[in-house]
Amino acid sequence: MLDLKRQYQPLYRELLESVGQVLATQQFILGESVAAFEKAAAERLGVAHAIGCSSGTDALWLALAAAEVGPSQAVVTTPFSFFASTSAILRAGAQPLLADIDPATFNLSPSAVEALLNGPQGAAVRAILPVHLYGQCADWTAFARIARERNLKLVEDAAQAWGADAQGVKAGALGDAAAFSFYATKNLSAAGDAGMVTTNSTEIAERARMLRQHGMKRRYYHDEMGWNARMDGFQGAILAVKLKYIDGWNQLRRAVARRYHALFHAAGLVEAGPYPSHGVVLPQEVKSTHHVWHQYVIRTARRDGLRQFLTERKIGSEIYYPVPLHLQAALKPLGYSEGSFPEAERAAREVLALPIFPELREDEQQTVVSAIAEFFS
Ligand SMILES: Cc1ncc(COP(=O)(O)O)c(C=O)c1O
């Protein structure tokens, strides 16, 4: 699925040197290396502020809390994402409300959100938290309009979308605040847990900086309930090195995606979406968005059989995500049940992520597609 050693090998001297500099300064928590990364990251994204923190999960919580989304308020998000998109809302003390996805992009559906907002639960909603799933921005034209009309905050879960954009605006600069993850499998990854909040609001940035340090502005004077959610110096140093290469890596991911498209078409396996019947539905890049292909996710009605077939041939694949959030045991108290979100439930049965990373070779992709063709024949 992912061979991180291929990324590491050409960079190891530069990475070791950057880690050595952290050791030389002995600034292990935040410090110069994190400040330098934050500055460079904000410039790259075209956003005023970037606040490094301990994980993408903490970044989501910080973004919500700093935007003053909390108790007695509700936040709308998608049932088809990683657990943290919803658990962070609960951690901020707010109520998660879920709305179904668009079957073509797997992202939160603006019309489903509007239906929810027009219903009895709509009045409590203070924010919408769309996830840029698989590296493609959610429909920001629609969400920006909905937020404007109803005076709601928009918080982006940009964990999978470093470098993606919508109408030329980068993920991280679209909403009131955004959260990134630098977990090892992400397209921009640290050497451990790390995350980041971005915002154009000075107020939200100041609050996020305070909340990641136990609610302190002045040492040992705690103005609010914060938490320890700081980025460590080694992660800042490593991320600053990788930041120089991420645009090139994202271009390579796009080339890998194009090759998959061509190989699947050449193999005669492709059927029109969004729902599969006999073959494979390919992922699509929506017009006027820039997809960074964090994942290349196909759809097939025979997903489980195909995955087993690939596993037997030692070909990696993954299911993001096999159980939608409303059916997770831990989220039972939200009160949803089977049938609540049919699109998310169907996607959970049909999606399969194939190997994708910048260094993946064409012959390896050929092997993957040939195996899939063999399965369908
Ligand atoms: C969509 C999404 N949101 C949030 C997270 C949480 O990030 P982290 O693992 O860095 O806490 C992840 C990644 O794991 C993710 O994919």
PDBQT file of the ligand as one rigid body, heavy atoms in Angstrom, charges set to zero:
ROOT
HETATM    1  C1  LIG A 401     -10.013  12.512   7.883  1.00  0.00    +0.000 C 
HETATM    2  C2  LIG A 401      -9.137  12.412   9.097  1.00  0.00    +0.000 A 
HETATM    3  N1  LIG A 401      -9.389  13.200  10.161  1.00  0.00    +0.000 NA
HETATM    4  C3  LIG A 401      -8.627  13.179  11.257  1.00  0.00    +0.000 A 
HETATM    5  C4  LIG A 401      -7.542  12.331  11.354  1.00  0.00    +0.000 A 
HETATM    6  C5  LIG A 401      -6.784  12.291  12.630  1.00  0.00    +0.000 C 
HETATM    7  O1  LIG A 401      -5.427  12.563  12.497  1.00  0.00    +0.000 OA
HETATM    8  P1  LIG A 401      -4.349  11.942  13.518  1.00  0.00    +0.000 P 
HETATM    9  O2  LIG A 401      -4.234  10.494  13.237  1.00  0.00    +0.000 OA
HETATM   10  O3  LIG A 401      -3.105  12.712  13.188  1.00  0.00    +0.000 OA
HETATM   11  O4  LIG A 401      -4.822  12.230  14.892  1.00  0.00    +0.000 OA
HETATM   12  C6  LIG A 401      -7.221  11.511  10.259  1.00  0.00    +0.000 A 
HETATM   13  C7  LIG A 401      -6.047  10.611  10.233  1.00  0.00    +0.000 C 
HETATM   14  O5  LIG A 401      -5.819   9.700  10.916  1.00  0.00    +0.000 OA
HETATM   15  C8  LIG A 401      -8.051  11.540   9.118  1.00  0.00    +0.000 A 
HETATM   16  O6  LIG A 401      -7.804  10.744   8.059  1.00  0.00    +0.000 OA
ENDROOT
TORSDOF 0
